[in-house]
Amino acid sequence: MQVLCTVESIATYKAACNPFDLVSRPEDCRGCGGQGCFHRNGTYERYAGRELIRVARFRCKHCGGSVSVLPDFLLPYRNLPLIEVDAYFRATVEQRRERSGADLLRRYWRRWVEHCGRLQRCHGSVQGGLERDPLGFWRQLGGSVGALAREHGRLIDRYGLSLLGRYRCHAVA
C-alpha cells in the first residue's frame, strides 16, 4: 500500500538524511484494520526528477502488510515531480514543445486525459459544477501545486484514485 505525506519541498525532503525524520507512521492498517501496529521497515530509492530520494516503508506487525509513505510532491509510479507535471500541463502549446523531457510529459498528459473522466465522475458526485475540459479540470483541482498535492491526497484517501491512474496500492477498504 501507499500513502502520501505532506512535505514542504524536494529540497527539504532531500536535506533530511533519514526520511523517517519527516514522515509519520501510518495509524491504521488497511489490510487488517489494526491500529498503531506499524514498525519501520527500511527505505527504497526512487527518482524525483533527477534527484534520487529514499522513501520510508513500514510493516504491519499483525498482517505483515507493508506501506510506503510517498512525499506528496511525487506522483505514484511516475518519475517527475508534481511541480514539473503541473507546469507542463498549464503551459501553452509553444512552451510545451520547448520543454526538456517533453516526450515523457506528453505521455503523462495523455494518461491524464484518459483518466480525468473517472476522476470527474467520482469527484462530481461530491462537488457539482466541474470543468469538462481536461485542462480546466486540472486547474480546478488545484489553484497551486500545494493545493493540487492536497487534493491528490484526498482523491487517494476517498476514492483510491491517483491523478494519473488507479493503482492497487491505493485500494480503499
C-alpha positions, 0 to 999 in steps of 0.5 A: 500500500501507499500513502502520501505525506505532506512535505514542504519541498524536494529540497527539504525532503532531500536535506533530511538524511533519514526520511523517517525524520519527516514522515509519520507512521501510518495509524491504521492498517488497511489490510487488517484494520489494526491500529498503531501496529506499524514498525519501520521497515527500511527505505527504497530509492526512487527518482524525483526528477533527477534527484534520487530520494529514499522513501520510508516503508513500514510493516504491519506487525499483525498482517505483515502488510507493508506501506510506503509513505510517498512525499506528496510532491511525487506522483505514484509510479511516475518519475517527475515531480508534481511541480514539473507535471503541473507546469507542463500541463498549464503551459501553452502549446509553444512552451510545451514543445520547448520543454526538456523531457517533453516526450515523457510529459506528453505521455503523462498528459495523455494518461491524464486525459484518459483518466480525468473522466473517472476522476470527474465522475467520482469527484462530481458526485461530491462537488457539482459544477466541474470543468469538462475540459481536461485542462480546466479540470486540472486547474480546478483541482488545484489553484497551486501545486500545494493545493493540487498535492492536497487534493491528490491526497484526498482523491487517494484517501476517498476514492483510491484514485491517483491523478494519473491512474488507479493503482492497487496500492491505493485500494480503499477498504 
